[in-house]
Amino acid sequence: MTFAGLGKNAAAMVFLAIAAVVAGLGLYALASVASSPYEPLGTAAFPRAVAIITLALVLMKSLALVRSAVSHEEEPETRRLHLGPAKMLGLAVLYLLALSRTEIDFRIVTSLFLFVATWTMVGRLSARALVVLLAFAIATSVGLDLLFKHFLYVDL
């Protein structure tokens, strides 16, 4: 059994190794957290669950990468494969930058983000679908604004 195909997935394997180290260090640090007599789960329950889930996902993805390297599966073109996530990452950064500006309303920024993000993920849409998407984005952002202001008492 050779793992010649792992060279194509070297970046993914490095990322998975980093994620495993971070999750392992988190579990190591959480081992020193004392349990609370007042809470049944304790203060470290959620971070511990996140670390364990991260390790499980790292293991699953590592096995999938090794399996694909052994079977010599062909991968799609790398540039097209990473173009969508790169667009979404850039869009998320722009969204966060726009949210940090206090003079721009949350509802406007969120409506635009939802509209552009969904359009980016879906691809080509008809004019009617774009109108429906815009209405959905506006309704969602207004709904989120109402939820945060009236139920969670957080003014966005």
C-alpha positions in Angstrom: 0.0 0.0 0.0 1.6 3.3 -1.1 0.4 6.8 -0.3 1.8 8.5 -3.4 -1.5 10.5 -3.8 -1.1 12.2 -0.4 1.3 14.7 -2.1 -1.7 16.3 -3.7 -3.4 16.6 -0.3 -0.4 17.9 1.6 -2.1 21.3 2.5 -5.2 19.5 3.7 -3.1 17.1 5.8 -1.2 20.0 7.3 -4.4 21.8 8.2 -5.8 18.7 9.7 -2.7 18.2 11.8 -2.9 21.8 13.1 -6.6 21.3 13.9 -5.8 18.1 15.8 -3.0 19.8 17.8 -5.2 22.7 18.7 -8.1 20.4 19.8 -5.6 18.2 21.7 -4.1 21.3 23.5 -7.7 22.4 24.3 -8.5 19.1 25.9 -5.2 19.1 27.8 -5.9 22.6 29.1 -9.5 21.6 30.0 -8.2 18.7 32.1 -7.1 21.2 34.8 -10.5 22.9 35.0 -12.2 22.0 38.3 -15.7 20.7 38.1 -18.4 22.9 39.6 -20.7 21.4 42.3 -23.5 23.7 41.1 -23.6 22.7 37.5 -24.3 19.1 36.4 -22.2 19.5 33.2 -19.5 21.8 34.5 -17.9 24.9 32.9 -15.7 22.9 30.6 -18.5 20.8 29.0 -19.0 22.8 25.8 -15.4 23.5 25.0 -14.6 19.8 25.7 -17.4 18.7 23.3 -16.1 21.1 20.6 -12.6 19.7 21.0 -13.8 16.1 20.8 -16.0 16.8 17.8 -13.1 18.5 16.1 -10.9 15.5 16.7 -13.6 13.2 15.3 -14.0 15.3 12.2 -10.2 15.4 11.7 -10.1 11.6 12.0 -12.9 11.2 9.5 -11.4 13.6 6.9 -7.9 12.1 7.3 -9.3 8.6 6.6 -11.1 10.0 3.5 -7.9 11.6 2.3 -5.9 8.5 2.8 -8.7 6.4 1.1 -8.8 8.7 -1.9 -5.0 8.7 -2.2 -4.9 4.9 -2.2 -7.6 4.6 -4.8 -6.0 7.3 -7.0 -9.2 9.1 -7.5 -9.1 12.0 -10.0 -9.8 15.4 -8.4 -11.5 18.3 -10.2 -9.5 21.3 -11.4 -8.0 22.9 -8.3 -8.6 26.5 -9.4 -12.4 26.0 -9.8 -12.5 24.0 -6.7 -11.2 26.8 -4.5 -12.9 29.8 -6.3 -16.3 29.4 -4.5 -14.9 29.3 -1.0 -12.5 32.1 -1.8 -15.4 34.3 -2.9 -17.4 33.5 0.2 -14.4 34.2 2.5 -13.9 37.6 0.8 -17.6 38.3 1.1 -17.6 37.4 4.8 -14.7 39.7 5.4 -16.5 42.6 3.6 -19.6 41.9 5.6 -17.7 42.0 8.9 -16.0 45.2 7.8 -19.3 46.8 6.9 -20.8 45.7 10.2 -18.0 47.4 12.1 -19.0 50.7 10.6 -21.7 52.1 13.0 -23.2 54.5 10.4 -24.4 51.6 8.2 -27.6 49.9 9.3 -27.5 46.2 10.2 -30.5 45.4 8.1 -29.1 46.9 5.0 -25.7 45.2 5.3 -27.2 41.8 6.2 -29.7 42.0 3.4 -27.0 42.7 0.9 -24.8 40.0 2.4 -27.5 37.4 2.3 -28.5 38.3 -1.3 -25.0 38.3 -2.7 -23.9 35.2 -0.7 -26.9 33.1 -1.9 -26.5 34.4 -5.5 -22.8 33.4 -5.3 -23.5 29.9 -4.0 -26.4 29.2 -6.4 -25.0 30.7 -9.6 -27.2 31.8 -12.5 -30.8 32.8 -11.6 -33.7 34.2 -13.5 -34.9 37.7 -12.9 -37.9 36.4 -11.0 -35.7 34.2 -8.8 -33.5 37.3 -8.1 -36.5 39.3 -6.9 -37.6 36.4 -4.7 -34.1 36.1 -3.3 -33.9 39.8 -2.6 -37.3 39.7 -0.8 -36.1 36.7 1.2 -32.9 38.4 2.2 -34.7 41.6 3.3 -37.3 39.6 5.3 -34.6 37.5 7.0 -32.5 40.5 8.0 -35.5 42.4 9.3 -36.5 39.2 11.2 -33.0 38.9 12.7 -33.1 42.5 13.7 -36.4 42.1 15.4 -35.3 38.9 17.1 -32.2 40.5 18.5 -33.9 43.8 19.6 -37.1 42.4 21.1 -36.2 39.0 22.4 -32.5 39.1 23.1 -32.3 42.8 23.9 -29.3 43.4 21.8 -29.3 46.5 19.5 -27.5 45.7 16.3 
